[in-house]
Amino acid sequence: MVRKTKEEAQETRNAILDAAELVFQEHGVSHTSLAEIAKAAGVTRGAIYWHFANKGDLYDALIQRVFGPLEAKLVEVEKSQEENPLLALRTLVLYFLDRIASDQRYFRVVEISWHKCEYVGEMAAIRDMHLECGNRYLAIIEDGFRRARERGFLPAVLDPRCAAVGLMAVVDGLVLNWTLDRTLFPLASYGPTIVDTYFAGLCANVRPQGG
């Protein structure tokens, strides 16, 4: 009986998150009330407060539900045994782009977080948490570029931090523009091509080993 209650509670929590995802996408986070989310989910406001402390807490749970797998990919990059760290970095970036291009839930959450949320007031703390996550993401990429340079896969003069910032700018630029207008270009096919062009540019001046 207890197990069933836990399952039902999880179902209610997921229903609330599903509803919030759709309402946030349509109206934006700041213009959406918990009462509107409760109505869309078919629950009471009390049910929302049973699962979430406030709208900021609900929004953060929405983000974590979708980006949890990306966190797992970050751990894979950190622990990767690839001789060439660039391969692990490429896999991570292309996974992210593919999820946005092919998974509607991923797309909705990215669109909400980048275009339909003002990180002020109660959302300011959420912004700080996401910035911390972004900085960790940047640090992992920088470390990957550093290891690739040490192993001779990148030019010795390359600045790993600069390369990491550049890669994030490429990826963020693709996602930002595509989520604004999905008719602008096909992210699924352009994304890998553009990312590979960036990597090729970084490797352009690498001297063959033994040469």
HUVEN-V931627 format. One record per backbone hydrogen bond with DSSP energy under -1.0 kcal/mol. NH is the residue of the N-H (numbers start at 1). CO is the residue of the C=O. Records with the same first field share a line. If there is no record, write none. Layout:
BEGIN
NH = CO, CO
END
This chain:
BEGIN
5 = 1
6 = 2
7 = 3
8 = 4
9 = 5
10 = 6
11 = 7
12 = 8
13 = 9
14 = 10
15 = 11
16 = 12
17 = 13
18 = 14
19 = 15
20 = 16
21 = 17
22 = 18
23 = 19
24 = 20
25 = 21
26 = 22
27 = 23
28 = 24
29 = 116
32 = 29
37 = 33
38 = 34
39 = 35
40 = 36
41 = 37
42 = 38
43 = 38
48 = 44
49 = 45
50 = 46
51 = 47
52 = 48
58 = 54
59 = 55
60 = 56
61 = 57
62 = 58
63 = 59
64 = 60
65 = 61
66 = 62
67 = 63
68 = 64
71 = 67
72 = 68
73 = 69
74 = 70
75 = 71
76 = 72
77 = 73
78 = 74
79 = 75
87 = 84
89 = 85
90 = 86
91 = 87
92 = 88
93 = 89
94 = 90
95 = 91
96 = 92
97 = 93
98 = 94
99 = 95
100 = 96
101 = 97
102 = 98
103 = 99
107 = 103
108 = 104
109 = 105
110 = 106
111 = 107
112 = 108
113 = 109
114 = 110
115 = 111
116 = 112
120 = 118
123 = 120
124 = 121
127 = 123
128 = 124
129 = 125
130 = 126
131 = 127
132 = 128
133 = 129
134 = 130
135 = 131
136 = 132
137 = 133
138 = 134
139 = 135
140 = 136
141 = 137
142 = 138
143 = 139
144 = 140
145 = 141
146 = 142
147 = 143
148 = 144
149 = 145
150 = 146
151 = 147
152 = 149
153 = 148
158 = 155
163 = 159
164 = 160
165 = 161
166 = 162
167 = 163
168 = 164
169 = 165
170 = 166
171 = 167
172 = 168
173 = 169
174 = 170
175 = 171
176 = 172
177 = 173
178 = 174
179 = 175
180 = 176
181 = 177
184 = 181
190 = 186
191 = 187
193 = 189
194 = 190
195 = 191
196 = 192
197 = 193
198 = 194
199 = 195
200 = 196
201 = 197
202 = 198
203 = 199
206 = 203
211 = 208
END
